Amino acid sequence: MCGIVGYAGPRDATDVLVGGLKRLEYRGYDSAGVAVITPDGSLAVHKRAGKLGVLERDLQRSPMPQSATGIGHTRWATHGGPTDGNAHPHLGDDGRLALIHNGIIENFAPLKEELLAEGAEFTSETDTEVAALLLGREFGRTKDLLSAFRAVVGRLHGAFTLLAVHADEPGLVVGARRNSPLVVGLGEGEQFLGSDVAAFVQYTRRAMAIGQDQIVAIRPDGIELTTFDGEPVQGEEYEVAWDAAAAEKGGWSSFMAKEISEEPEALEQTLLGRVHDGLVVLDEIGGGFPDDVLRSVDRIVLLGAGTSAYSGLLGKYTIEKWAGVPVEVELAHEFRYRDPVLGPNTLVASISQSGETMDTLMAVKYARERGARTLSICNTQGSTIPRESDAVLYTRAGPEVAVASTKAFTAQAVALYLFGLHLGRVRGVLPDGESRAMVAELQALPEKLRQVLTQGDEVREMARQMSDTRSVLFLGRHVGYPVALEGALKLKELAYIHAEGFAAGELKHGPIALIEPGQRVFVIVPSPRDTSSLHPKVVSNIQEIRARGAYVLAIAEEGDVAVLPYADEVLRIPLAGTMFEPLLAVALLQQFAMELAAAKGLDVDQPRNLAKSVTVE
Ligand code: F6R
């Protein structure tokens, strides 16, 4: 939430900042602003409510002066509505210092009282302005931006990334982070700061993660990294695994369309190098989870939020089946507020695309404090959650820019499946033959997914016909249940339609009362080949809702003719093992939600009120 960019170097700072903000806009799009230090030693600031495009148009009409130092921000509002006045940057009293912020300053009220008593004037309703005014005043005393910044940051509580510049110190941008993301881009004669690497990957793929409670100062010729107390620290440098083109829309109508199309490749990448002789071997988690530790695990808790929690539900089914360990899935934001029972043999695995979701991060920290071992399943290199965990299993879906998660979901599920197979092998509970068969299914998934995605036109037509629909229900059973939940979430967040996902068996316990003539219901139909005979049960559920007037949209395996008499429309998925079909079915529901939103003329990539990477609680 909120995108942050900083730059010091020979390029035109405004160009770099606006370019970076474009690639970070998914983090918030209520307002945007930039501040640069001009050659005559003053500060130029421009900020506007609305999407980045509003600011860009203003800057085309009246360009900022050429500059080599600056900061830029794109906002997801917390304190104060999305107005020009509340947009960042915020300024010190004399207008020579600018500051931007991501997060929440929890003690802003007493600090504001203090500033008001000293005669300060506020021009916004934000918590951020407190930090800007404090910093401006501290600079007045010290005449040194870095030491003033250190003094002010030490007074703030809560979660924050802050960047600041002062007109008296051209060529310097200072940044601090606590429980909120910030990375450095290391260039030749130029340095960058960003909420994530997308902000600068166009210029450099050399990055450095900033640790908790650290302050960084960038100048064109280098960086200085310290703790909040000023102790020097050594940063961890890494090479970004993808290039700028991966975060561009290319010829696609939306990032979401592009990212759905990339799902097969995301799965291939996530499998890469993790299968040896037909079996899953995850050496990379061996540091935190050597085999003897994995053998002693007696319980697994999977933590995540939203889509990531739903991939966790898929993981529960597979890990329990293949590794024989009890698995609970819990929403990260509920977990740490209810005294969960955690023992030394509890493995807590968090699932997060961004690696920065505050709810998940806090839950991981809490689990560690309580003695649990933590594994991170994450898509973002160098992000906070993996760094706070004992081991990490990266999904390799590449950058996900659309706010609604798609390829990250399927890649997370595959990573969990890999973990389940690894665990089952290490614990000796899954015979190699069975393991190899599951691995073969996993390896066949990308190609099957490619086939599924060829039904785009059909899905679009289905969505167009439903553009006036006000409510859609989703039913699934067993591994189809998480798919129903995810299908409903996608539709809610993208098309603003009431949508609910249910376990099909739950229907008769209440939700069936919702069925009235014409009610649209997606049903994820299990394979008729499955031996647990769920297929006939789901077909019975379809008949029950049809009898009450529901309009049934079935997602069924190729060749499943049993659904035909009862379904109004059928989308097909290729034959795959029971555990794998959900990953094919979900892609159709992602496409459907996207197409319905598009048919309603909505912004598919940036749905209202949302932002990617939720870094506030
Ligand atoms: C929905 C969606 C969200 C995220 C959730 C967790 O499409 O994207 O529900 O899944 O905010 O985010 P991460 O995975 O970054 O922790």
Residues whose N, C-alpha, C, O or C-beta is under 5 A from the ligand:
A	BS01	F6R	A305 G306 T307 S308 I351 S352 Q353 S354 G355 T357 V403 A404 S405 S613 V614
